[in-house]
Amino acid sequence: MAENLLRWNVDLKRPKTDERADWWKKLAEYKKLYIEIPEQAERILQVLHENGYEAYVVGGCVRDSILRREPEDWDVTTSASPQQVKSLFPRTVDTGIEHGTVTVLMGEEAFEVTTYRIDGVYEDCRHPKEVLFTANLAEDLGRRDFTINAMAYSRESGLVDEFGGLEDLGNRVIRCVGDPAERFSEDALRMMRAVRFAAQLGFSVDSDTEAAIRKMAPNLALISAERIRTEIVKLLISPNPHWFRLAYECGITAVIMPEFDRIMLQRQNNPHHAYTTGEHTLLALRNIPAESTLRLTMLFHDMGKPEVFSTDADGKDHFHGHAAHSERIALSIMKRLKFDNETIRTVRSLVRNHSRYPQLSAQEVRVCAYEIGPELFDDFLLVKRADITAHHPDIIPDTLHYLREVERIWRDIRQRGDCLSLRELKLCGRDLIEDGMQPGPAIGALLQKLLDEVLERPERNEREYLLERSRALRAEA
C-alpha cells in the first residue's frame, strides 16, 4: 500500500498553530479530500456500488487517514443487508450477523462489512435490546461514539461528515455525537474510550463530554473486566500515559482501580521526593518505553505506600517494605482485570524488586540478576531509570550516576557470558546421578550451592571443577 493516507485536493498552505482551527474549518467547507483506500477494501466498495448499494469506509480508518496515521483496520458500512453482502462475496464469516456485521475475506485479509443500523434501547449500559437496519447513512453515523469516529468516505461521494468530526480533529477535541449522556448510557465503556483517545491523539475532551463522564462514571461497574483491561492497556501504551490523571479526575479510577486514587492523595515528605506518590507514578509512566508490562509495572510500583506510611520524629515520611505490599496489590488488580499469567508473573517480579539497589560489584549484580531473573534484568534497569528520574530533581544526578555504573557492570557480565542461572550451570542433575547420587531433593540443593559459588566466582563454571566440588560437598554433608 502506498504511503498512506491523505491527499488534499485544495490549495491551502498548512497554517501556524494558532491558525489551525480556522484552517480546518475552511477545509471542512471544501471536504475535497482524497483518502487512499487499500486495494482489497476498495474492491469491496466497488462490488457493493456495482450492485446498487451504498458503501463507505467508516470510523477509525477515516479518522486516522486524515491525521496521517496508519489505520489498523478498514471497516465498511453499507446499505446492503447482511444476506445481500453474503451473496456478493464468495468468502464470508458471520462474525456479528445479528448486529449486521459480516466479515468479508479478500485474499489473506479480512474486512468487517456492517449494514447501516439504528440501535434500540440499551438496558445494561452495553447491549441494545434490538438492532434495526436502516437505509440512511446519517442515522447509522449518529449512533457512533465520538464525532471523529463518525465520518465515512468513498471516492464517489467524498467525505460524509454529519457531526463536525473534521472540525473536531482540527480543534483536537474528543466530543460525543449528540448527547453525551445518551452515548454513555448506551455503552459505559465509551467514557474510558474518550480518555484513551485523548491520550493516544494528544487531544482534549469536550467540556460537555467530560461533565457527562464525571456524572456517569459509576456505570463502569457494569462493564466486563476484560473490556476495562483492554482500555487501560491502550491508554498506558499511548504517547501520553500520564493522562491516567484524567481518568482519576473524571472519577473513572474510583470505579475501576480505587487503589490509584489512594496514591494520588499520598504525600511524600522525604528528601527523595518532590511529589505525591500518584504524581511520582504519573511522571514515571512517561519515563519508560511504551511496552505494556513496563508501564503496568510503573503504574503499580508504589501502590503499597499508603499501607506502610509512617512519619518519624523529624517529620520525615517513610515507606519501609512498600515494594512487597505493592506487589500484592498489583497481583490483586491484575487478577481482578483478568490479565494473563505471563504478564502477571513479569509485572509482579519487577514491582517486587523495583526498590533494589545492588552494590557496585560484578558479584552483587550477578546475584541480583539471578534473583530477579536474567531475562528480566534489562527491564529491571529500565524500571529503575524511570523511577529515579521521577524523584526529587536534587537527587537525580547522583542516583543516575550509580545506575549507569550498574548498567556498565551488567554489560560486562553479558559480554563475558557469566553463568546466571541453573540452566547455564555446566553441571546438571543427570550428571550427579551418573556420579552415584540418588535422585531426590538433595540434588537440587547441591546444584544451588554450586550455583551460589559460581555467581561469586564465574570462572568456576567448568564441568570437571563442579563435579569435583560436588563430591567434596557430599563428603562434608
N, C-alpha and C positions, 0 to 999 in steps of 0.2 A: 504494500500500500504506500502510496506516495506520502511524503511528509505532510502532514495532515493539514490541515484541519480546516483552515478558513481562508477564503479569498474575499477581499472586499471589492465589490463592483461599483464603488462610489469613489470619487476623487476627493478624499478628505485626508489631510495630514493628521498624524497622531498628535493629540494635544498635550500640553503640560498637565501635571496632576490636578492643579486647581481648576482646570477647564474640562476635566474628564466627563463630568456628569452632563454638561451641555452638549459635548461632542456625541455622547452615546444617545442622547435624546434626538439629535439630528439624524443619527444613524438609524434609530428606531423608526423614524418617519420614512426613511427610504426603504428599509427592510430588503435591500437588494444584496442579499448575502449568497455566497456560494459555499456550501459545505461539501467537502469531498467524502462521499459515502463509499465504503468498501464495495468491491465488485459484487460479492455474493449478496450483500444486503440490498444493493441497487437492483440486482436481478429479481429479488422478491418483490420490490416495489413495482417493477416493470410488469411482472406477471399479473399482479393484482390490478394494475391500471389497465392492462390489455384486456382484462375480463370484466371491465366496467366498474371496478371498485375503487374507492379512495384508499390511499395508503401513504403513510409518512413514517420516517424515523422520528422517535419521540423521546423526551425526557433527558436523562443524563448525558446521552451521546450528543445531543444538540447543545446542551449547556457546555460540555467540555470542549466541543469543537469551536464554539465561539470564544472560549477562553484560551484556545490554543493548547489544550491539554489532550493527551491521547485517551480516547474513550475506552473503557474496559469492555463494554458491551454495546451492541447496536440493536435496540428494541424497535419493533414496528407496531404501529397501531393502524387499524383498517376498518372500513365499513363492512367488510365481508364477515359473515358468521364463521364460527369455528369449523362447522362442517363444510362450508364453502372453501375455506382455506385448505382443509384436508383434501378436498377434491382436486385442488390445483397443483399440489406438490406431491411427488411420489414418496417422499420420506418425511414423516412427521411423528411427533410423540405427544401424547395427550398429557402435558405436564400440569395443566391447570384449566382443563377444558370447562369445568363448572363455573369458572370465573372468566371464561372467554379466551384463554391462552392456549395456543398450540405452538410447540417448538418445531420449527422447520429446519431440517438438516440439509445443508448445502455443502457437498464435499465433506471435509472434516470439521466444518464449522456449524454451530447451532445458533439460531436466532429465534427469540420469542416474538410471536405474532399474536396480538391481542385485539379482539373486537372492541370497537367503541362501546363503552358501558357506563351505566349510572349505578352507583351503589345504593342499596336500600338502607334501612335503618340499622345503625350499629347498636348492639345491646351489650357488648363486653369490652368496649374500647379497643377492639381489634378486628372482629369479623362482621361484615354486613349480613343482615338477616337474609337478604336476597340480592342478586345481581341482575340488572335489567340491561339488555343490549339496546343501543340507540344508533341512529343514522347520523347523529350530529356530533362532529368532532369537538366543537366548543363545549358540549356537555361532558364529553369524556375528559377533556383537559381540566375542566372545572372541578373534578373530584380529586385532583392530584394535590400533593402536599404543599410545595412552595412554587412561587412564580417562576423561579429559574429552572424548575423541573417540569414546567407546564407548557413548553414550547415544542412545536412539531415542524418538520421540514421535509419537503420534497422538491426535486428540481422543477417540477411542473408548476407548483404553487408557491415556491419560496418559503419564507419563514411564516408560520402561523403563531402569533403571539397575542392571545386574547387578554392576558392578565398582566402585561407590563414586565415580563421576565427579562427582556433585553435591557430595559431601563434599570431594573434592579441589579443586573450584572454590572452595568456601568457605575451604579452608585455603591456597588459592593455591599449589598444588603440581602439578608435572608428574610423573606416575607411570605406569609401564608397566602395561599389562593383563597380569596374571600375571607370569611370569618374565622380567625384563628381558633376560637373555642370549638367551632364545629369541626374543623380539621383535626384537632387533637382529641375530640370525643370519638372520632372515627377510628383513630389509631393512636393510642397514647405514646407509642414509641417515637412518633414524629417529633415530640419535644426533644428527645435525645438526638434525633437526626438534625434538628435545627442547630444545636450546639456543635455537633460533629461537622456539618457542612461549613459552619462559620470557621472552625479550626482548620479544616482542610484547605479552604479557599482564602482565609485571612479576611473574611467578611464580618460585618456587624450583624446583629439580629434586630430587626424592626421592632420599634417600641411596643406596638400593639401585640406582636407575636410574643415578645419576651414577657409582657404582662400576663398573657394567657398561660404561658409556661409556669410562671410563678404561682398562679392560681390553681392550675390543674395538675401540677407535678405529682400529687399523691396517687393519681390514677396509674402511674407507672408500676404500682404494686400488682396490677392485673396482668402485666406483661411477663412472658416466659423468661427464665434465666438465660437461656441460650441467645435470645434476641438482645437482651440487655448486654450480655458479654460481647457480642459482635460489635455493638456501637461503642462500648468502652474501648475496645482494642483499636478500632478505626480512629477514634479521637486521639488515643495515646500515640499512635504511629504517624499522626498528621504532622505537618510542619509547625503546628502550634499546640503541643501537648499541654502547655501551661494554661490553655483555655479551659482546662478542667475546672478552673476557678469559676467560669461562667456557669457550669453545671451546679457548682456549690451555691453561687449567688441566686440562682433561679430555684433552689430547693430540690433539685434533682438528686444530688448525692444524699440528701437526708432520707430519701426513699431507697435508693439502690446501693448506697455504701455509706451508712451513717458513721462508720469508722473514720472516714475522711473528714467529716465535719468536726470531729473531736480534735484532730491535729491542726485544723485551721485556727482553733482557739487556744492551742497550747503554746504558752510563752516559753522562751529560751533565754533567760537572763544568765548568759555564760559567755566568757571571752571568745569561745569558738564560734559563736553565732551572732547574727545581726537581725534575724527574722524569727517569726513564729515557726513552729515545726511545719505547718502547712505551707507557708511561703517558701521555706527552705526546700520542701518537696517539689513545689512547682518549678523552682529555679533548677533543681537537679534534673527534672524531667527534660528541660531544654538542653542540658549539657551532655546528653548521652545519645548515641546513634538511634535512629528510628527503627528499632527492632523490638518486637512485642515483648519478649522475655526481659530485655534490658529495661524497657520503660515500665513494665509491670513491677520489676524489682524496685525502681526508684519511687514508684507510687506507694509501695508498701513498706519501704525500708525503715521508716521511722514511726510506723503506726502504733508501735508498742510504747512510745514515750509517755503518753498520758498515764499509763498504768504504773510506771515506775518513777514518776516525777517526785523529786524532793528538793528542798532548799536548805542549804547549810546556814550556819550562824552568821556568815558574812553576806548572806542574801544571794549566793550563787546557786543557780539551778543545776541539778544533776539528773541523769537518766541511766543509772547503772543497770546493766543487764537488759537494755531495751531491745537488743537485736533478737534475743530468744523470744521475747513477747511479740515482736513484730513478725517473726516467722510464724508463730501460732495464729496470729490474726490474718496473715496472708493466706495461710492454709484454709482457714475458715471461709474467707471471702471467695477464694478460687473454687472450693468445693461447692459453695452456695451458687456460684455462677457456672458451675459445671465445666471447668477447664479440663483439658486432657491431662493425663497423668505425667507425661513428659514435661509439659510446661510447669506443672505444679512442682515436680522434683527440682527442676532447674531454678525456678524463682525462689523456692524455699532455701536452697543451698546458698544462693547469692545474698538473700536477705539475712540469713543466719550469720554469714561471715563478713558482712559489709563493714563492720567496725574493726576488723583485724588490721594490725599494723605489724607485719613481720619485721624482725630485726634485719639490719642490712648485712646479711651474710648469705652465702650460697646455701649453706645447710638450712638455715631458718626459712629461706624462700622455698627450698625443695620440700621441706616438711609442710609448709603452708599449702603449697600446690597439691601435695599428696592428699592432705585432709580435705581440701575443698574439691579436688578432682582436677587433674591436669587439663582435661578438656574444657574446664570452666575458668581456668585461671586468667586467660586473656579477658574474658568478660568481667571477672572479678576486678581486674585493673581498670577497666572502663567504668565500673560502678564506683570504685574508689575515686577516680578522677572527677566524675560527676558530683559525687558527694562533697569532695574537698572544695571544688570551685563554687559550691553553693554555701560555703561557710563565711565567716566574717572576713571581709577583704584584708584585714591586717594580718591574718594568719595564713592566707592562701599561698604566698610566695614560698615560705619555708616548707610548708607541707607538700607543695608540688615538687620542690627540690627533692624531698625524701622519696616521693613516688617515682620520680624519674630514675632515682638510684635503684629502686626495686625493679623497675622495668628493665634497666640495663642488666642487672643481675639475672633476671628471668631470660632475657635474650641470650646471654652467655650459656645458661643452663640448657636451653633448647638447642643452641648450636653445637654444644658438646654431646648432646644426646644422653644426658644423665638419666638414670633409671628413676622413675617417679611413681611406679605402681607395681603391684604383684605381677601384673601381666607382662611387665618389662623385665622382671627379675629372671636371670638366666639359670634358674633352677625352679622346678615345679613339683607338685605333689607326686606325680608319676616317678620322677627321679628318686624321691625319698623312699617310695615304696620299693622300687627296684634295688635300693640300697639297704633294704631289710626293715624298714619302718612299717608298722601296722597301720592300715587305713583308720582314720578317725580324726576327731577334733585336734589332736596334738599336732597333726601335720600343718594345719592352718596356723596354729600358734607359733610353730617353729619358723614357718615361712615369714610370718610377720616380724619375728625377731631379726631374721636375716635382712628383711627389707629395711627395718629401722637402722641397721648398721650401714646398709648401702646408701640410704638417704644422707647419712653423716659422711660416709667415705665412698663416693660413687665409683672409684677405681676398683672397689672390691666386687663389683658386679661381674664376676667371672665364674663359670660353672665349677671348675675344679676347686677354686678357693671356697665357694659357697658349700660345696659338698663336704670338704674337709671341716669347715666351720660347723656345719650341721651335725657332723659326727661328734665334734667337741662339745657342742651344746647338749646333745643327747647324753653324752657321758657325764656331764655335770648334773643332769637332772636327777 
